[in-house]
């Protein structure tokens, strides 16, 4: 696996830049990853990122947008506002979990 340095920490990533080691992630890394794709994290982003990480840890796979909306309790419209264009892919990238299955 390739490695890269994010927020001063060397982390393992896949060919698309998604982190591959769950425990290497931290909030500084999340902020830098968000900045890399033009998102400035606010208080509204953190519960969503926490849900993604917790759900991934429990389920063994990254939740799709519908699960984040239904189980995580965040309206789809809000997800698109916080993570414009391709929210599932962007949320996963920032949360340090694999890209959801079916995401292009």
N, C-alpha and C positions, 0 to 999 in steps of 0.2 A: 504494500500500500504506500502511496506517496505521502509525504509529510509536508506541512507548511507551517509558517509561524503566524499566529493570530494573537493579537494583544500581548505580544511578548512571550507566548507559550507555543512550543512546538506541538502540533496535533496531527493525527492521522486523518487523511481525507480520501474520498474516492476520486475518480476521474472528473467528476462534475463539481468537486469542491465541498461536498457534503461530508461532515465529520463522521467517522466510522467508529470511534470509541466513546461510548456514552459518558464515561466518567472523566473525560478530558475537558468537558464543557464547563464554563462558568459565566457569570453575568458580564464580565469584561469582554469575553469572547463574543457573547451575544450582541453586545453593543457594537463591536467592530464589524461583525458579520452583517448586522442591520445597516450600518453605515456604508458598507461595501455595495449594498443594493439600493441605496438611496432612502432608507427608512430611519427615522429618528425615533427610538423607542420611548414611549410614554407609559404612564401608570396603567393605561388601558391594554397595553401589549402584554405585560408580565403575567396576568392570570391565564392568558391563552397559551403562552410559551410554557408555563408551569403545567397546564393541562396536557399539552402535547408530550412533555417529558414523562409525566406520571403515567399517562395512558400507554405510551410506548413501553415503559418499564413493566407495566402490568400485562399488557396484551401481546408484547413481542413484535408488534409492527406499528408503523406510524399511522395515526388515525387520518382518515380522509376528511374532507371538508364537511360532509354531512354529519359525521360522528362528532366533530368539534362543535357543530351547531346544535345537534340534538342532545348529546350527552354532556358536552361542555357548557351548554346553555348560552352560547354566543350567537346572536342572529347572523345569518349568512351575509346580510347587507353590511353589518359592522365589520365582518372579517374582510370584505372587499375594500372597505374604507381604510382599515388599518394596514392591510397588506395588499395594495392595489395590484391588479392583474396577477393571476396565478397565486392566489393566497395560500393554498395548501403547500405549494412548493416553497414559497418564501417563509412561511411559518416554520416549516420543518428545517430549512436551512439555518435560520436564526436559532432555533431551539436545539440544534446539534443532534438531530435524529435523522435517520435515512429518509430520502425522498419517498413519499407514499407510492405504493404500487399503482400503476395506471397514470401517473403524472408524466407528462412529456417534458 
